[in-house]
Amino acid sequence: MAVQRRRIALDEGRAALAAWLEADAVPRNTLATAVRYTLEEVTARAPGNSVEVRVPPFGVTQCVEGPRHTRGTPPNVIECDAATWLAMVTGRLSWADAVDAGTVAASGLRADLSRLLPL
């Protein structure tokens, strides 16, 4: 399996995530960096291509071992907004609570990140 190269430097990503945790509002570029960094972190911890995680408009990643899709919409998709995503990866919101509240759309048998979150 190929190792994914990070686009967000670890220190830059951690700083953006820390800024998001400490403030009520952060600049859009800080929010984008925090989201992209955490998407890369999920992929680093659960490499694979069977689940696609979408946090529009900031990023998307494929993670979790399993069957790989090559065309069209993948069979396992998770989508949420940036605030929900960052709340889940930091432990401020559980996966189950986000799904129950309808702030996460998850489709497919493998579309469950509860064992990976919080980071």
Secondary structure, DSSP 8 states (H G I E B T S, - for coil): ------SS-HHHHHHHHHHHHH-S---HHHHHHHHHHHHHHHHHHS--SSEEEEETTTEEEEESSS----SSS-SSEEEE-HHHHHHHHHTSS-HHHHHHHT-EEEESTT---TTT---
